Every structure is written in structure tokens, then in C-alpha cells.
Amino acid sequence: MRPLRSAAAFGLQGMAAFAFAFPMLVSLATSVKSSHEVNEGSVLTLPHHPVLTPWAKAWSSLCSGGDCYGISSGVANSFMIVIPALSISLVLGSITGFALSLRKSRRADLLFAALLIGLFLPIQLTLFPMIESLRELGLFGTRAGLILVHTVWGLPFVTLLFRNFFLGVSRDVLDAARVDGAGFFDIFRHVMLPMSLPVCAVALVLQFTFLWNDFLLGLTFSGRGNEPVTVVLNILAGAQFGAQEYNVIMAAAVLAALPPILLHLLAGRLLVRGIAARPFHG
């Protein structure tokens, strides 16, 4: 009976994995087909003579609106947006989460409730207030404005992760650090931060994935020349007239998806360990 259950569970997991991977497999197979093979064959067939020409064109010479930079400009913009926003939100979120884990008062509870509300608010509900705020600051349509928006939106999630982790740390560890004369930032930097590396990995992977895959905020706040890769991909896919080069579009989609996929592959074990991590209790 047990081998039968194991086989059934394995089969269901395999079916679920295939269902999730199928669109990427189709995109990957189409991206290495020639235009003739795409037009004459089925999207579900494997390539007979794989070529990398669509990848080269998608990266550097696919045109939209008179610009022929391919998807490379969008990838560069995404890195210049995601890395600062990710770094700032991780630093501020970890410090805020630690502070909230120490305070047990009505004010701290109200602040944490406000962060939770911000976490579950639809982005569309806050677009107009954010647009007006950035206009007042002179940052609307700039890369710095988009970084600020991503940082603000990432703070509730990162703060929640770190607060819940730090709440599980034994108070004896904190008391011992205070007896040794350590202050707030000393305790955070030398005691709490080294213990929180697993949850740091979780926050980093999940936040990077969210920021990289964002489309709505990038479309609204980036401005001309600062568009992230998701916006550039949408422009490229809709800017072609006549015969559509589906192999080039699929290659661009695969290239746009590679950074978060590679990050998950490289940090997958850390992500699983971080999700299952328990704080040190002394």
C-alpha cells in the first residue's frame, strides 16, 4: 500500500511540475526554431534544426518605436532598478522587523497593523496617490522614483518576514547582549543579523522575483528610457507589423525570465532552508 501511495504522490507532483514548466518549454523550443519552421509547423513540435539567430536578434536588434536595441536595454534597466530597491528594502525591513519584535505596546501594534494593511492593499488602489506624491517630489517618470515605489511596496513583506523570525529568538540572548553593554544596532548587527541569514535568503529570492516580474509599476512610473524588461518585452511583442516573428518573441521572453530562474536554481536550497528555519533559542 505504501509503494502505491508513493507512486501516486510522485505522479501528481510530476504532473504539477510539468503543467508549470510546459509554457517555458514551449517558449524555449520555439525560440530555437527558424521562421520557416515556426510558420509551417506546430507550436508543440520540437525543433528539427535548432538555431540561435532568434536569440541574438531578441537580445540586440529587435526594433520597437524606431529603437533597435532588443531586450538588452530592458535587462540593464531592470538590474539598475531591482538591485537598489532590493538592497534598501532588505536593510530597512530587517531593522524595522527587529524593532517591532522588541516593542510590545499599542503604538507598535498599530504600526504593525498599518504594515499589514499595506501588504494586502491592491497596487491599483494606490497608483494615483503615488503618482501625485512622486510629482510633488519631482521623481515621476524617473528611475529613482520607480526605485522608491518598489522600496515602499517591498517594506511590509520584508518587515513581516524578519519580525516573525526575530520574535522566535530567545529573550535570554538579547538580555545577555544588553548586559555586555550592546545597544540596539550592536545587537542587530552582531547578534541578530548573523542568525537571520536563512530568512535573508528567503526575502532576497522572493523580493527579487517580485521586483523583476513587476509590470504595472514599471509601466506607470519608469518613464521614457527607464523601462524595465517586462515593459520592454510588452512593447516589442506589440510593435511588430506584418508577419510576427514568434521565435524572436519567445527568445526575448526566455531571456527576460532567465535571471529569476537562475536565482531560484542557485539559491533553491537556501530558500527551502530559510522557509523551514527556526530561530536560535539558547
NULOLUM-820800 format. One record per residue (C-alpha): residue in three letters; x, y, z. Coordinates in pm, 1 decimal, m for minus. Example, Ala and Ser with C-alpha at 12.3 -4.5 7.8 and 13.67 -1.06 7.14 Angstrom:
BEGIN
resn;u;v;w
ALA;1230.0;m450.0;780.0
SER;1367.0;m106.0;714.0
REM end
This chain:
BEGIN
resn;u;v;w
MET;0.0;0.0;0.0
ARG;279.8;241.5;86.8
PRO;461.2;198.3;m251.2
LEU;128.9;267.0;m428.0
ARG;78.4;589.8;m231.3
SER;434.4;696.4;m300.2
ALA;390.1;631.3;m671.7
ALA;62.6;827.1;m674.9
ALA;218.4;1121.1;m490.2
PHE;517.2;1118.0;m724.6
GLY;286.7;1107.8;m1025.8
LEU;79.5;1402.5;m903.2
GLN;393.6;1602.6;m829.7
GLY;529.5;1522.7;m1174.5
MET;204.5;1632.8;m1340.2
ALA;202.8;1958.3;m1144.2
ALA;567.8;2025.6;m1230.0
PHE;501.8;1957.2;m1599.0
ALA;197.0;2186.8;m1600.1
PHE;405.1;2471.9;m1458.2
ALA;703.9;2403.2;m1684.4
PHE;507.7;2346.6;m2006.4
PRO;477.8;2715.1;m2113.7
MET;850.5;2768.8;m2060.1
LEU;932.6;2450.3;m2253.8
VAL;715.1;2564.3;m2545.0
SER;879.5;2908.8;m2540.4
LEU;1226.6;2754.1;m2528.6
ALA;1153.6;2514.3;m2814.6
THR;1000.9;2788.2;m3030.5
SER;1290.3;3025.4;m2961.1
VAL;1539.6;2797.3;m3137.3
LYS;1327.7;2736.4;m3448.0
SER;1373.3;2916.1;m3777.4
SER;1092.0;3141.1;m3902.4
HIS;1003.8;2886.6;m4171.5
GLU;978.8;2605.9;m3916.9
VAL;758.6;2818.6;m3690.0
ASN;520.8;2915.6;m3971.3
GLU;497.1;2569.8;m4128.1
GLY;493.6;2355.1;m3814.1
SER;308.4;2326.1;m3486.3
VAL;398.9;2510.7;m3169.5
LEU;412.6;2175.3;m2990.0
THR;672.7;2014.6;m3217.6
LEU;1039.4;2002.8;m3127.6
PRO;1286.5;2197.7;m3343.0
HIS;1441.8;1992.8;m3624.7
HIS;1735.5;2224.9;m3687.7
PRO;1792.2;2447.0;m3379.2
VAL;1927.8;2795.6;m3446.8
LEU;2037.5;3075.6;m3214.6
THR;1965.8;3361.3;m3456.8
PRO;1634.9;3449.4;m3281.7
TRP;1820.7;3484.2;m2951.1
ALA;2078.1;3721.1;m3099.4
LYS;1806.4;3933.7;m3260.4
ALA;1592.5;3936.8;m2945.0
TRP;1889.4;4050.0;m2737.6
SER;2037.2;4324.3;m2951.4
SER;1846.9;4414.8;m3268.0
LEU;1472.1;4368.4;m3224.9
CYS;1305.7;4702.4;m3305.5
SER;1023.2;4897.8;m3143.0
GLY;929.9;5260.8;m3196.3
GLY;1238.3;5328.2;m3406.2
ASP;1476.8;5187.3;m3144.0
CYS;1657.6;4864.6;m3229.0
TYR;1825.5;4771.3;m2903.5
GLY;1637.8;4448.5;m2846.0
ILE;1573.9;4340.2;m2491.3
SER;1922.9;4419.4;m2363.0
SER;1830.9;4775.4;m2261.1
GLY;1536.0;4647.8;m2057.6
VAL;1751.2;4389.2;m1880.2
ALA;2006.2;4656.8;m1789.4
ASN;1730.6;4889.4;m1664.7
SER;1577.5;4611.0;m1455.9
PHE;1906.9;4539.7;m1281.0
MET;1958.7;4912.3;m1215.3
ILE;1610.4;4927.2;m1061.6
VAL;1588.4;4592.6;m880.1
ILE;1928.5;4589.3;m707.0
PRO;1891.4;4927.1;m525.5
ALA;1525.2;4867.6;m440.2
LEU;1601.5;4517.1;m312.7
SER;1900.5;4629.9;m106.1
ILE;1718.8;4923.6;56.3
SER;1405.5;4723.4;135.4
LEU;1611.4;4440.6;290.2
VAL;1810.8;4679.0;510.3
LEU;1513.1;4886.3;624.4
GLY;1280.6;4586.1;655.5
SER;1523.4;4387.7;871.1
ILE;1584.0;4682.3;1105.2
THR;1211.5;4762.2;1127.0
GLY;1125.9;4396.8;1185.4
PHE;1379.2;4377.9;1466.8
ALA;1244.6;4696.2;1625.9
LEU;886.4;4570.7;1608.4
SER;985.8;4237.2;1761.0
LEU;1120.9;4420.2;2068.9
ARG;828.6;4653.2;2128.5
LYS;510.8;4530.8;2292.4
SER;292.0;4838.4;2304.3
ARG;m19.9;4977.1;2141.6
ARG;183.9;5202.1;1915.0
ALA;394.9;4912.4;1792.5
ASP;80.3;4706.6;1731.5
LEU;m77.4;4992.3;1536.2
LEU;236.7;5032.3;1325.1
PHE;247.4;4661.0;1253.8
ALA;m124.0;4665.9;1162.5
ALA;m57.2;4951.5;920.9
LEU;221.9;4750.0;758.8
LEU;m9.6;4450.2;720.7
ILE;m275.2;4667.8;558.7
GLY;m11.9;4795.9;317.9
LEU;84.3;4437.3;239.8
PHE;m267.7;4338.2;135.0
LEU;m375.5;4656.4;m42.4
PRO;m412.7;4619.8;m420.3
ILE;m147.4;4813.8;m607.6
GLN;m412.6;4970.9;m831.3
LEU;m572.7;5134.7;m528.5
THR;m258.7;5334.7;m452.9
LEU;m146.6;5428.8;m802.9
PHE;m295.4;5778.6;m811.8
PRO;m170.1;5881.6;m464.1
MET;177.8;5754.2;m552.5
ILE;173.3;5938.6;m885.3
GLU;79.2;6265.2;m714.1
SER;339.5;6213.8;m440.7
LEU;617.9;6149.5;m690.9
ARG;514.0;6452.5;m895.2
GLU;543.7;6669.7;m586.8
LEU;890.7;6525.8;m525.7
GLY;990.7;6571.1;m888.7
LEU;1056.4;6198.3;m927.4
PHE;769.2;6088.3;m1150.6
GLY;894.3;5924.4;m1468.6
THR;1244.7;5870.3;m1330.8
ARG;1441.2;5561.4;m1231.2
ALA;1482.0;5697.4;m877.2
GLY;1103.8;5733.7;m846.5
LEU;1045.6;5373.1;m950.4
ILE;1312.3;5255.2;m705.3
LEU;1135.9;5448.5;m428.9
VAL;798.6;5294.7;m518.9
HIS;942.4;4941.5;m521.5
THR;1115.0;5004.0;m188.6
VAL;794.4;5123.3;m25.6
TRP;596.3;4829.3;m161.6
GLY;860.6;4579.6;m51.4
LEU;890.1;4705.2;306.8
PRO;571.3;4546.5;451.6
PHE;656.8;4200.0;322.0
VAL;1022.2;4209.4;428.2
THR;933.8;4358.5;768.2
LEU;678.0;4084.1;830.3
LEU;932.5;3811.8;749.5
PHE;1201.0;3949.0;980.2
ARG;963.5;4039.5;1263.8
ASN;819.4;3689.0;1277.7
PHE;1168.7;3540.6;1273.9
PHE;1306.4;3770.6;1544.7
LEU;1003.2;3708.5;1766.1
GLY;1117.4;3347.9;1797.8
VAL;1462.9;3440.0;1926.9
SER;1505.4;3372.4;2296.6
ARG;1491.4;3687.2;2508.3
ASP;1783.9;3545.3;2707.2
VAL;2009.1;3605.6;2405.8
LEU;1904.1;3970.8;2391.5
ASP;1935.3;4015.7;2767.7
ALA;2287.8;3872.0;2761.9
ALA;2385.6;4114.6;2485.8
ARG;2241.6;4408.2;2681.8
VAL;2431.3;4302.5;2994.1
ASP;2751.2;4313.7;2787.8
GLY;2669.9;4675.5;2701.4
ALA;2543.7;4628.8;2345.2
GLY;2296.8;4881.8;2209.2
PHE;2017.0;4839.5;1955.5
PHE;2232.1;4845.9;1641.9
ASP;2511.7;4645.2;1805.1
ILE;2266.9;4368.6;1893.7
PHE;2114.2;4381.8;1547.6
ARG;2444.9;4374.1;1360.4
HIS;2644.5;4129.2;1573.5
VAL;2374.7;3901.4;1716.8
MET;2050.2;3907.5;1521.2
LEU;2174.5;3957.3;1166.8
PRO;2410.5;3654.6;1162.8
MET;2125.5;3440.0;1298.1
SER;1882.6;3564.6;1032.8
LEU;2079.0;3461.9;722.3
PRO;1821.6;3192.4;624.8
VAL;1531.8;3440.4;633.4
CYS;1752.3;3690.0;447.0
ALA;1779.2;3435.0;166.3
VAL;1400.7;3392.9;159.9
ALA;1342.0;3768.0;147.2
LEU;1608.0;3816.9;m119.7
VAL;1477.3;3547.3;m354.4
LEU;1109.5;3633.8;m319.1
GLN;1161.5;4009.6;m338.7
PHE;1391.3;3980.4;m639.2
THR;1132.0;3766.9;m817.6
PHE;851.6;4013.9;m741.3
LEU;1055.1;4319.0;m846.3
TRP;1189.9;4159.5;m1163.7
ASN;848.0;4035.7;m1277.7
ASP;663.5;4359.0;m1199.1
PHE;489.5;4518.0;m1496.0
LEU;229.6;4763.4;m1366.2
LEU;459.1;4979.1;m1152.6
GLY;731.6;4976.0;m1417.2
LEU;485.5;5081.1;m1687.5
THR;342.4;5360.1;m1471.0
PHE;649.4;5512.9;m1308.4
SER;958.0;5432.9;m1518.0
GLY;941.9;5699.1;m1788.3
ARG;1097.9;5701.4;m2133.3
GLY;1431.1;5521.2;m2147.9
ASN;1399.3;5365.9;m1799.4
GLU;1156.3;5086.0;m1882.4
PRO;1226.3;4751.9;m1709.1
VAL;1247.9;4432.9;m1907.9
THR;880.8;4339.6;m1862.4
VAL;768.3;4669.5;m2017.1
VAL;1024.2;4643.6;m2298.7
LEU;908.8;4288.5;m2371.1
ASN;547.3;4404.5;m2394.1
ILE;644.9;4689.0;m2628.7
LEU;849.9;4458.9;m2851.3
ALA;575.5;4197.3;m2867.9
GLY;313.8;4453.2;m2973.8
ALA;524.4;4671.3;m3201.4
GLN;568.9;4434.0;m3494.5
PHE;364.6;4472.6;m3810.2
GLY;303.4;4210.4;m4075.2
ALA;432.7;3860.3;m4010.4
GLN;503.3;3806.5;m3643.5
GLU;844.3;3665.6;m3553.8
TYR;721.6;3433.5;m3282.6
ASN;1059.0;3266.4;m3246.1
VAL;1223.8;3602.8;m3168.2
ILE;947.1;3699.8;m2923.8
MET;976.8;3364.5;m2748.1
ALA;1354.1;3407.1;m2726.2
ALA;1302.4;3752.0;m2571.9
ALA;1058.0;3604.7;m2320.1
VAL;1305.0;3333.1;m2220.8
LEU;1585.8;3588.1;m2182.9
ALA;1361.3;3806.4;m1965.9
ALA;1277.8;3512.1;m1740.9
LEU;1633.9;3382.7;m1700.1
PRO;1754.3;3597.0;m1401.6
PRO;1483.2;3487.9;m1152.0
ILE;1500.9;3129.5;m1278.5
LEU;1877.8;3117.9;m1231.2
LEU;1845.2;3274.8;m887.2
HIS;1594.6;3009.1;m781.3
LEU;1817.5;2733.6;m915.8
LEU;2124.3;2869.3;m738.9
ALA;1952.2;2960.0;m411.8
GLY;1677.5;2698.6;m407.8
ARG;1832.5;2502.3;m123.1
LEU;1883.4;2820.0;80.7
LEU;1523.4;2917.4;13.0
VAL;1390.0;2586.4;143.6
ARG;1619.0;2603.6;448.6
GLY;1510.8;2960.1;515.0
ILE;1140.1;2878.6;499.6
ALA;1189.1;2592.6;746.7
ALA;1440.6;2780.4;965.1
ARG;1381.3;2824.3;1337.8
PRO;1549.6;3092.9;1544.9
PHE;1810.1;3003.2;1799.7
HIS;1659.6;2973.9;2148.7
GLY;1976.9;2943.8;2352.3
REM end
